[in-house]
Amino acid sequence: MPIELPSAFLDSLHGIPDMDLTAFTVALSEPAPVSIRINPAKKINPFEHFKTLEPSLVPWTQDGYYLNERPSFTLDPLFHAGAYYVQEAGSMFLEQAVKKVMQDMELKCVLDLCAAPGGKSTHLQSLLSSDALIISNEVIKQRQNILMENWVKWGAKNAIVTGSDPRDFQRLPAWFDLIIVDAPCSGSGMFRKDPDAISHWSPAHVEHCALRQERILEDVLPALKPGGYLIYSTCSYSESENEAMLDHLMKNFSMESIRIPLDSVWGIQETRSKDKGGYGYRCSPHRCKGEGFFLTLLKSKEAFESKDEVSYNKARGKSDLSIPMRVKNAWEDWLHIDEGETLMDWKGQLLIMNHTMEKYITEIQQNLYIRSAGIQVGSMGNKGFIPEHGLAMSGNMPESFPRFELETEDALQLLRHQSISAQINELGWILMTYRGHALSLVKSLANRINNYYPREWRILNK
Ligand code: SAM
């Protein structure tokens, strides 16, 4: 069925170079492509796992794949195992910007300011080195849980989830090598996937979003190092949220626009901002296989002053995060700590983190609102070690740990928190796997199985 778009919206697109409104409207009336991004740490083979869906590479990525139709991801145990993330292909163009930055500098500390549900954050994590630190921030409280859930499933040890206001990052002046602002926007780029968004679109809403984007950028920029990079993106087609924001940054913050190399077969369009000629990149459904997405990359020339009075807490010395001996004896059967990682006792919870996080966590904790850090593996109870789901997802459990491989229906039953038909004869803690990938820890007792898959994440009604 042809899509009905508000005339004010179509009028607003007239100024965009090479915008073919007929081809655009036709493309929006077609089904949206389906795409996923593989978690390289979990090593699934997309050509085997999605064989019947004829996977093909999203050409601007190393791990993104189109599928020829949408399967029920909910009914795929490997989706819950964090083996892949379902993500719109256009927004995976982030990869090209991050790779461009990595040619120029080593990325040690990166902030993803508007991170929920975690598409850009987990993508970034797959691109950076394991000793980088990612602060994955989401200010809206209700959206922080899904962000934390996606991080647990991804199994990464180098991310801290924070729930701070953009302004709070001024307490960490000139701190980040790269800041990603995937800004809240008017959402026109998602019209095909979310037709309800069409009725919420208005020129006034676009202007409201543009003002909010300006404020968010101004608030966070003091946290960017001189010589550091900013990636700004939206899923809007509106010039005022995109190229005009690029002009705003170049004029008011004397930032330099950085060109990203393109392959013409991708169909991604390079645009120039009106006043300063900065480079923007647009994915539009009639030109490339994905939804509407805009991205621009800038480099800072100098440190930015914060406008607000902020108090910065410089962490003095390290807080005592050593592990008590009695805990030490208890966890050794449960996990191995790999090179570059540390096990920390954080207020009674054992966390696996990388050395960069270890170095900065106290300073971050004193300045931002931390929701989770690294991988929470468990705590000591009166009767011994109590594991967390993060441990099962981490890849840090030893090969020698008891495992039980499930068939598809039982794997789904486990994820539904319902009884499984397979007979488990072994008693004690067991790591349940599906096609070799960890799904959950269970405790096998004489007459029942206690399932430690988080109840709030269980599959409902399917
Ligand atoms: N980057 C995410 C991803 O790839 O999965 C999508 C982010 S979405 C486009 C924008 C995010 O900005 C939302 O999660 C929203 O809650 C958050 N947000 C809303 N208002 C905000 C504000 N005033 N400051 C910062 N973030 C805000």
Residues whose N, C-alpha, C, O or C-beta is under 5 A from the ligand:
A	BS01	SAM	L113 C114 A115 A116 P117 G118 G119 K120 V139 I140 R143 D182 A183 P184 I216
